Amino acid sequence: MGNSQSYGKRMWNIWGPLVIKFGISMILYMMGTTILAAQYFMQEARENGAEAMMEVMNDAQKYEAMVMAVAERLLNFTVPLEGMAAIFTIPCLLFWMLRDRRKEKLAAVGGRNARASWWKYPAIAVISSALCVGLNNVILLVSLPSASKAYSDTMEVLYRPSFAMQLACLGLLVPICEELAFRGLIYRHLRKDNGFAGAALYSSLIFAITHGNLVQGLYGFIMGMLFAYVYEKYGSVLAPILGHIAANVIAVVGTRYNWFGWMMEDVMRVGIVTAFCAFAASTIYVQMQKMDPALQQEVTKEK
């Protein structure tokens, strides 16, 4: 079925979800910038008179100061804006994904999705949490964050809002949105014409690049491979969504309560925790290996 599609259609299936996701984000950021700029002008007018607004536009230094002030204020709303963008993006991606499923059923190529039993899903949260902690420990041990100013700046912005806002946006909304885009659509479309390794590597590489810095990119690539793997094994996008939520919540809570800093205070402590995470993740991985690849069964039927 996938091979009969035009080249343009295949490219849209791969990149279209990102166009929608980042397009909605861009619109919201533009709206936020406009609102903050208007507030800046109103404040200038109240403090210095109406003529001050024209001076800002005509004076290069004052205009630059305005741009910097608006940009700094916008950083405070980065996480809420990302959460709001996810709220608008999720229905669009979900509609696309469900439309694909309906087309597959009408073409009598997909049949009923082969999915893992619900009692097997907690293992996803465990392996994702273990990999999250273990990877973060390794990244901190090799001092990779200190080599990336972009990463440090990003972390500073992401953890500015309240803890509740971080959990709602970074721990819930963003993972759902990203998994619908990267696994539910991009990976699945790639999987129709490629083996698991190719589809997982390509979708995970795209996932990594969109994070915008080396540290998050490396972390995102490895986690993306895990999320593609559990999607392959479980046959439902709920599997990578659960894994992504678990990993992000652990990262948010761990940062909030300084778990990672506490572990880094003692080499023995961080070594034991990292070894335990590796043991837990590898044990669950071995058990998952014994599961029938649900998505593989479905894709085989489609072909």
Secondary structure, DSSP 8 states (H G I E B T S, - for coil): -GGGS-HHHHHHHHHHHHHHHHHHHHHHHHHHHHHHHHHHHHHHHHHH-THHHHHHHH-HHHHHHHHHHHHHHHHTTHHHHHHHHHHHHHHHHHHHHHHHHHHHHHTTSS-S-----GGGTHHHHHHHHHHHHHHHHHHHHTT-GGG-HHHHHHHHHHTSS-HHHHHHIIIIIHHHHHHIIIIIIIIHHHHTTS-HHHHHHHHHHHHHHTT-SHHHHHHHHHHHHHHHHHHHHH-STHHHHHHHHHHHHHHHHHHHTTHHHHHHT-HHHHHHHHHHHHHHHHHHHHHHHTS--HHHHHHHHH-
